[in-house]
Every structure is written in structure tokens, then in C-alpha cells.
Amino acid sequence: MTSTAPSAGTLAHLPTDWAARHTDWGLGAHVGDQTALLDLACVPGARPLVLAVLAGALPVGAQVLAVTATTREADDLAAALAAFLDPALVEVFPSWETLPHERLSPRNDTVGRRLAVLRRLAHADAHAPGAAGPLKIVVAPVRAVLQPIARGLGDLTPVALAAGDERPLERVVEDLVAAAYSRTDLVERRGEFAVRGGILDVFPPTEEHPLRVEFWGDTVEEIRWFRVADQRSLEVAEGGLWAPPCREVLLTDDVRERARDLATRLPGVADLLEKVAEGIAVEGMESLQPVLVEAMQTLPDTLGAGSLIVLADPERIRTRAHDLVATSEEFLEASWSNAAAGNAVPIDLRGCSTRAPIARSRACARTPSPVVCRGGPSPPSLLMPS
């Protein structure tokens, strides 16, 4: 006998019914508190229902941040939540696939998904469905919660077009270049775009298929999906084009100036800094964020007032967090050993004191209990003691 997973929203009535029948379950005190953190210890199958109930009790503009131990658990939890809530209200905030000291950049689709979530947290459009609308639950592995992010990433404006819009094609191309998209002759990978006459092909990092935008003068006439394999157009994209940036470090004038000043002070990564100073997007430059951007923050800092952070299986999360920090330190030391043998120097910013949020996040990692602060002296962090 085969079982079929419930379709989206099939059990949407359960959170409301359950909340009405269980008014004394002891969670009400957590909801609405600006610094609320909840340890959730229950069987895995009950977590989606509990989270859906909590999300329904939050004020407008607040979110539930559900933290899991691993990325797979985050993906599974988000999929299960679709049975209780509109899937458009739930999103996974992924972590980088790279370590902080590596000279590697995260994948375009990972960056695009992260920036799309941050954009919706900072500037959700209540009248826009899907990718630009508000969020109620953000599911994130603890690795994504621990990693500091550049402040203001949610303010980066995606390139958005809809049929009937008036926009010069040249201006759209400039916006895509500024958002770190690469211009090519033929679009084949995420983060690329191509221009042929009045036709613009774009492959946003958050989409499964690229989009083809047809212009008539400065007017967007039609937007369709198309296949990479044969470049043939498919059905009309009803939602239009919504293309978030492809990198978390954009080569603005301020970033280039900081890179130029730091090139002589950080000789180990001078080769990367010199390219950034020239406006060249180089592999691994995201690891230089702490010294290139104005300030850093963590994912909980981006949540709305009255939000709730829920640790799904808190003991595993704290253990995983401790292991992640220890593993990162071990790999960094191994990278220095390789550098002594003539290989590339790792990106080691431990000695930089210009970005206090990272140091404070590390300090929170060694506190005896979880700390959640909004607007306080130290950013939220979910780590365990040494």
C-alpha cells in the first residue's frame, strides 16, 4: 500500500483548531516577546503543527525562525510545513557550502535564495504573491544562523519586470551588471544574462528555468520561461522577472576603496583585494566581507518585532554548533600548514578588530545558555559552551 504526501495546505485548518482547543499549553507567554526564544522538544512529526500554530499567533510583520541541526532537517521541515500553511509563507535560509577561510565563493543559487529571504524580511510586498510576498516562517540550519551576514543585504533591490512596464533595456542591463550577473552570448547557467536585439534572457539564481523578456522599444511586451537545452520559449511567466543579486558582496565604490586601503595591510590576501579594488569579481571574495562592508549582523537581527526563535531539538543544535566552530578552526589550521608548504594563504581575519559583530558572535558561542537580543550590545547567537 502506497502513501501519498498531503498536498499544499491540505491540513491548514489544524493549527487553528488545535490552538482553539489548547489555550493552556504554556506557549502564549513566548509569543509577542521581542526577545523570545523557545526550546521545542517533541517528536519530529509534531514540529510542523506546533510551528504553524505559533506562526498564526504572531503579530503582523513578525516571523518564526525555526532552527534545525542540519540542512536536510531544514528542507524536510519546510516541506512538511506546506501541509499546514501556504507554501509561499515558508522559506529555507540556506548556509554557504564554503568555509569562512576558503578562497571559494558560494553557489549562485545559494546566494540568490539567501538574498531573496532577506529581501522579503526587510521589504515584503503584502500585495505580491510568491517570491516577493511576506514570510511567516523561516527555517534555517544552525550553520546559517551562526554565520554573520553583511548588514543591509535585505535592502538590495532585485531586478523586477512585468509585462507592460516601461524601462529602457540599457538601464535593465546596467542593473543586472550591478547585481553581479555575468553577460554572455548564450544563457546556460544561473547568474547569466544575454541580449539579442530587443530580447533579454536572464537566469535568476532562485529559478529552475531562465526567463526571456521581449521589449518593444522601452516597453516590456512579454516575459516567458525558456529551456536551456534548446533555448526554446515556454509558457508565459505570470509573475514576471524577479532577479535578486548573485553575490553578497557587490563591488560598490565604498567596497573597492576599502579593498584598496587594505591591500597593503593584509598581504596574505593582497592578490584578492587588488582585484576587488579594480572592480573584478574574484572567486572567494565573499570571505572578505568582514573587512569590506560597513557592518555585520546575524539572521535573527533581520526578523520583525515580536518574532519568535524556535530551536527544534535544542541539544542536537547546540552540539552541532560547537562541532561547526571546532571543525572550522581545525580546517583553518590545516590550511596554514598547507600554506607553509607553498600553497595559497587562507583568508584568516581572526586578527581584524574592525568588525565587532563577529567577535561578539564568537563570544556568544561560549555562553552557558542561548542568548537572543534585539537592539542590545551583542547579536543573537545559538551556540553552546566550550
C-alpha positions as CSV (number, residue, x, y, z in Angstrom):
1,M,0.0,0.0,0.0
2,T,1.5,3.3,-1.0
3,S,1.0,6.6,0.9
4,T,0.6,10.0,-0.7
5,A,2.0,13.1,0.9
6,P,-0.6,15.7,1.7
7,S,-0.9,18.5,-0.9
8,A,-0.1,22.1,-0.1
9,G,-2.4,23.5,2.6
10,T,-4.4,20.2,3.0
11,L,-4.2,20.4,6.8
12,A,-4.4,24.2,7.0
13,H,-7.4,24.0,9.4
14,L,-5.5,22.0,12.0
15,P,-3.4,24.8,13.5
16,T,-6.4,27.0,14.1
17,D,-8.5,24.1,15.5
18,W,-5.6,22.9,17.8
19,A,-4.9,26.4,19.1
20,A,-8.6,26.9,20.0
21,R,-8.7,23.6,21.9
22,H,-5.3,24.1,23.7
23,T,-5.4,27.5,25.2
24,D,-3.4,26.5,28.3
25,W,-0.4,24.8,26.6
26,G,2.1,27.3,28.0
27,L,3.4,28.9,24.9
28,G,1.4,32.0,24.9
29,A,3.9,33.8,27.1
30,H,6.6,33.4,24.4
31,V,4.6,34.9,21.6
32,G,4.8,38.7,21.3
33,D,8.0,39.0,23.3
34,Q,10.6,40.8,21.3
35,T,13.4,38.7,22.7
36,A,11.6,35.3,22.8
37,L,13.4,32.0,22.3
38,L,11.7,28.7,22.6
39,D,13.3,25.2,23.1
40,L,11.0,22.8,21.3
41,A,11.3,19.2,22.4
42,C,8.8,16.9,20.8
43,V,8.6,14.1,18.2
44,P,9.7,15.4,14.8
45,G,6.2,14.7,13.3
46,A,4.6,17.3,15.6
47,R,7.0,20.1,14.9
48,P,5.3,21.4,11.7
49,L,2.0,21.7,13.5
50,V,3.4,23.5,16.5
51,L,5.3,25.9,14.3
52,A,2.2,26.6,12.3
53,V,0.2,27.3,15.5
54,L,2.9,29.7,16.7
55,A,3.1,31.5,13.4
56,G,-0.6,32.1,13.4
57,A,-0.4,33.7,16.9
58,L,2.3,36.2,16.0
59,P,1.6,39.9,15.3
60,V,1.7,41.2,11.7
61,G,5.2,41.6,10.5
62,A,6.7,39.0,12.9
63,Q,8.1,35.7,11.9
64,V,9.0,32.3,13.4
65,L,12.7,31.4,12.9
66,A,12.9,27.6,13.1
67,V,16.4,26.5,13.7
68,T,17.5,22.9,12.8
69,A,20.7,21.0,13.3
70,T,21.3,20.2,9.6
71,T,20.3,21.4,6.2
72,R,18.4,18.2,5.4
73,E,16.3,18.7,8.5
74,A,15.6,22.3,7.4
75,D,14.5,21.2,4.0
76,D,12.3,18.4,5.4
77,L,10.7,20.7,7.9
78,A,9.9,23.3,5.3
79,A,8.3,20.7,3.1
80,A,6.2,19.4,5.9
81,L,5.0,22.9,6.8
82,A,3.5,23.2,3.4
83,A,0.7,20.9,4.6
84,F,-0.3,23.4,7.3
85,L,0.4,26.7,5.7
86,D,0.6,28.4,2.2
87,P,4.0,27.3,0.9
88,A,4.7,30.9,-0.1
89,L,4.8,31.9,3.6
90,V,7.6,29.4,4.4
91,E,11.2,29.6,3.1
92,V,14.5,28.0,3.9
93,F,17.5,30.2,4.6
94,P,20.5,28.1,3.4
95,S,24.0,28.3,4.6
96,W,27.1,28.6,2.4
97,E,28.7,25.5,1.2
98,T,32.1,27.0,1.8
99,L,34.1,27.6,5.0
100,P,34.9,31.2,6.0
101,H,38.6,31.0,5.3
102,E,38.3,29.3,1.9
103,R,39.1,31.0,-1.4
104,L,35.8,29.8,-2.8
105,S,32.5,31.6,-3.4
106,P,29.1,30.1,-2.5
107,R,27.0,28.9,-5.4
108,N,24.8,31.5,-7.2
109,D,21.6,29.7,-6.3
110,T,22.5,29.6,-2.7
111,V,23.3,33.3,-2.6
112,G,20.1,34.0,-4.6
113,R,17.9,32.1,-2.1
114,R,19.6,33.8,0.9
115,L,19.1,37.3,-0.6
116,A,15.5,36.6,-1.6
117,V,14.7,35.6,2.0
118,L,16.5,38.7,3.4
119,R,14.6,40.9,0.9
120,R,11.3,39.5,1.9
121,L,12.1,40.0,5.6
122,A,13.1,43.6,5.1
123,H,10.7,44.8,2.3
124,A,7.9,42.3,1.8
125,D,5.2,43.4,-0.6
126,A,1.9,42.4,1.1
127,H,0.1,42.5,-2.3
128,A,2.7,40.5,-4.2
129,P,2.3,36.7,-4.3
130,G,5.1,34.2,-4.1
131,A,8.7,35.3,-4.2
132,A,8.2,38.9,-3.2
133,G,5.5,38.4,-0.5
134,P,5.7,38.3,3.3
135,L,7.1,35.4,5.2
136,K,5.7,33.8,8.4
137,I,8.2,31.0,8.9
138,V,11.9,31.0,8.0
139,V,13.6,27.6,8.5
140,A,17.4,27.7,8.8
141,P,20.1,25.2,9.7
142,V,22.2,26.3,12.7
143,R,25.2,26.9,10.4
144,A,23.3,29.6,8.6
145,V,22.2,31.2,11.9
146,L,25.8,31.3,13.2
147,Q,27.3,32.9,10.1
148,P,27.4,36.7,10.2
149,I,26.0,38.4,7.1
150,A,26.6,41.9,5.8
151,R,24.1,44.5,7.2
152,G,21.7,45.8,4.6
153,L,21.6,42.8,2.3
154,G,17.8,42.9,2.5
155,D,17.9,46.4,1.1
156,L,19.5,45.3,-2.2
157,T,16.8,45.8,-4.8
158,P,16.2,42.9,-7.2
159,V,15.7,43.5,-10.9
160,A,12.0,43.2,-11.3
161,L,10.0,43.4,-14.6
162,A,6.4,42.7,-15.6
163,A,4.6,42.8,-18.9
164,G,3.6,46.4,-19.7
165,D,6.5,48.0,-17.7
166,E,8.3,51.0,-19.2
167,R,12.0,50.5,-18.8
168,P,14.9,51.2,-21.2
169,L,16.7,47.9,-22.0
170,E,20.1,49.6,-21.4
171,R,19.0,50.5,-17.9
172,V,18.0,46.9,-17.1
173,V,21.3,45.7,-18.4
174,E,23.1,48.1,-16.1
175,D,21.0,47.0,-13.1
176,L,21.9,43.3,-13.9
177,V,25.6,44.0,-14.1
178,A,25.4,45.9,-10.8
179,A,23.7,42.9,-9.3
180,A,26.7,40.7,-10.2
181,Y,25.1,39.0,-13.2
182,S,27.5,37.9,-16.0
183,R,26.8,38.9,-19.6
184,T,27.2,36.0,-22.0
185,D,26.3,35.2,-25.6
186,L,24.1,32.3,-24.5
187,V,22.4,31.9,-21.2
188,E,23.2,28.4,-19.8
189,R,23.8,28.9,-16.0
190,R,22.3,30.8,-13.1
191,G,23.5,34.3,-12.8
192,E,23.9,34.9,-16.5
193,F,22.1,37.1,-19.0
194,A,22.3,37.8,-22.7
195,V,21.0,40.5,-25.0
196,R,20.0,39.9,-28.7
197,G,18.3,43.0,-30.2
198,G,15.2,43.7,-28.1
199,I,15.3,40.3,-26.3
200,L,16.8,39.9,-22.9
201,D,17.5,36.4,-21.5
202,V,18.1,36.2,-17.7
203,F,18.6,33.2,-15.4
204,P,17.9,34.3,-11.8
205,P,19.6,32.2,-9.2
206,T,16.3,31.4,-7.5
207,E,14.5,29.9,-10.5
208,E,14.5,26.5,-12.1
209,H,14.3,27.9,-15.7
210,P,15.6,31.2,-17.2
211,L,13.3,33.9,-18.5
212,R,13.1,35.6,-21.8
213,V,12.0,39.3,-21.8
214,E,10.8,40.8,-25.1
215,F,11.0,44.6,-25.4
216,W,9.2,46.8,-27.9
217,G,11.1,50.0,-27.6
218,D,11.2,50.7,-23.9
219,T,8.1,48.6,-23.2
220,V,8.2,45.1,-21.8
221,E,5.9,43.3,-24.2
222,E,6.1,39.7,-22.9
223,I,8.0,37.5,-20.4
224,R,8.3,33.8,-20.9
225,W,10.2,30.9,-19.5
226,F,12.6,29.0,-21.8
227,R,14.6,25.8,-21.8
228,V,18.4,25.9,-21.5
229,A,18.8,22.8,-23.6
230,D,17.3,24.0,-26.8
231,Q,16.7,27.7,-26.0
232,R,13.0,27.4,-26.9
233,S,10.4,29.6,-25.2
234,L,7.9,28.0,-22.9
235,E,4.7,29.4,-21.2
236,V,4.2,32.9,-20.1
237,A,5.8,33.8,-16.7
238,E,2.8,35.2,-14.9
239,G,4.9,36.6,-12.1
240,G,7.3,38.4,-14.4
241,L,11.0,38.7,-13.7
242,W,12.3,38.9,-10.1
243,A,16.0,38.6,-10.1
244,P,17.9,39.0,-6.8
245,P,21.7,39.8,-6.8
246,C,24.1,36.9,-7.4
247,R,26.7,37.9,-4.8
248,E,26.6,39.0,-1.2
249,V,29.4,41.4,-1.8
250,L,28.7,43.9,-4.6
251,L,31.6,45.9,-6.0
252,T,30.4,49.4,-5.0
253,D,32.7,52.4,-4.8
254,D,33.0,52.0,-1.0
255,V,33.9,48.4,-1.2
256,R,36.5,49.0,-3.8
257,E,38.0,51.8,-1.8
258,R,38.2,49.7,1.4
259,A,39.9,46.9,-0.6
260,R,42.4,49.3,-2.0
261,D,43.3,50.6,1.5
262,L,43.5,47.0,3.0
263,A,45.7,45.6,0.2
264,T,48.9,46.7,1.9
265,R,47.7,45.9,5.5
266,L,46.7,42.3,4.7
267,P,49.5,41.0,2.5
268,G,48.2,37.4,2.7
269,V,45.1,38.3,0.7
270,A,46.5,41.2,-1.2
271,D,46.0,39.4,-4.5
272,L,42.3,39.2,-3.9
273,L,42.0,42.7,-2.5
274,E,43.8,44.2,-5.5
275,K,41.3,42.6,-7.9
276,V,38.3,43.7,-5.9
277,A,39.8,47.3,-5.8
278,E,39.8,47.2,-9.6
279,G,36.2,46.1,-9.7
280,I,36.9,42.5,-10.7
281,A,34.6,39.9,-9.1
282,V,37.1,37.2,-7.9
283,E,36.4,33.8,-6.5
284,G,36.4,33.8,-2.7
285,M,35.9,37.5,-2.2
286,E,32.8,36.8,-0.1
287,S,35.1,35.6,2.7
288,L,36.5,39.2,2.9
289,Q,33.0,40.6,3.9
290,P,34.0,41.4,7.5
291,V,36.6,43.9,6.3
292,L,34.9,45.1,3.1
293,V,31.4,46.1,4.3
294,E,30.3,48.7,6.8
295,A,29.0,46.3,9.5
296,M,27.9,42.7,10.0
297,Q,24.8,41.2,11.6
298,T,23.2,37.8,12.1
299,L,20.0,36.3,10.7
300,P,17.9,36.9,13.9
301,D,18.7,40.6,13.6
302,T,16.7,40.8,10.4
303,L,13.4,39.5,11.9
304,G,10.5,41.7,12.6
305,A,9.5,43.0,16.0
306,G,7.7,40.3,18.1
307,S,9.3,37.4,16.3
308,L,10.0,34.0,17.8
309,I,13.1,31.8,17.5
310,V,12.4,28.1,17.9
311,L,15.1,25.5,18.4
312,A,13.9,22.2,17.0
313,D,15.8,19.7,19.1
314,P,17.9,22.2,21.1
315,E,20.5,19.7,22.4
316,R,21.4,18.5,18.9
317,I,21.5,22.1,17.7
318,R,24.0,23.2,20.4
319,T,26.2,20.2,19.8
320,R,26.2,20.8,16.1
321,A,27.0,24.4,16.6
322,H,30.0,23.5,18.8
323,D,31.2,21.0,16.2
324,L,30.9,23.5,13.4
325,V,33.1,26.1,15.2
326,A,35.7,23.4,16.1
327,T,35.8,22.0,12.6
328,S,36.3,25.4,11.1
329,E,39.2,26.1,13.4
330,E,40.8,22.8,12.6
331,F,40.5,23.3,8.8
332,L,41.9,26.8,9.1
333,E,45.0,25.5,11.0
334,A,45.4,22.8,8.3
335,S,45.2,25.5,5.6
336,W,48.1,27.4,7.3
337,S,50.1,24.2,7.3
338,N,49.5,23.8,3.6
339,A,50.4,27.5,3.1
340,A,53.8,26.8,4.8
341,A,54.4,24.2,2.1
342,G,53.9,26.7,-0.7
343,N,50.2,26.7,-1.3
344,A,47.8,29.6,-1.2
345,V,47.4,31.5,2.1
346,P,43.9,31.1,3.6
347,I,41.7,34.0,4.3
348,D,42.3,34.4,8.0
349,L,40.6,37.5,9.5
350,R,40.8,36.5,13.2
351,G,43.1,39.3,13.9
352,C,40.9,42.0,12.5
353,S,39.1,44.1,15.1
354,T,37.3,46.4,12.7
355,R,34.1,44.2,12.7
356,A,32.9,43.8,16.3
357,P,29.8,41.8,15.5
358,I,31.9,38.7,14.5
359,A,33.8,38.9,17.8
360,R,30.6,39.2,19.7
361,S,29.1,36.3,17.9
362,R,32.1,34.2,18.8
363,A,31.7,35.3,22.5
364,C,28.1,34.3,22.4
365,A,29.2,30.9,21.3
366,R,30.8,30.3,24.7
367,T,27.9,31.5,26.9
368,P,26.3,28.8,29.1
369,S,22.8,29.3,27.6
370,P,21.3,30.6,24.4
371,V,21.0,34.4,24.1
372,V,18.6,36.3,21.9
373,C,19.0,40.0,21.8
374,R,17.4,42.6,19.5
375,G,19.0,46.0,19.6
376,G,21.2,45.0,22.5
377,P,25.0,45.1,22.8
378,S,25.5,41.7,21.2
379,P,23.8,40.0,18.3
380,P,21.7,36.9,18.6
381,S,23.6,33.6,18.5
382,L,22.7,30.0,19.1
383,L,25.8,28.2,20.1
384,M,26.8,26.1,23.1
385,P,29.6,26.5,25.7
386,S,33.1,25.2,25.1
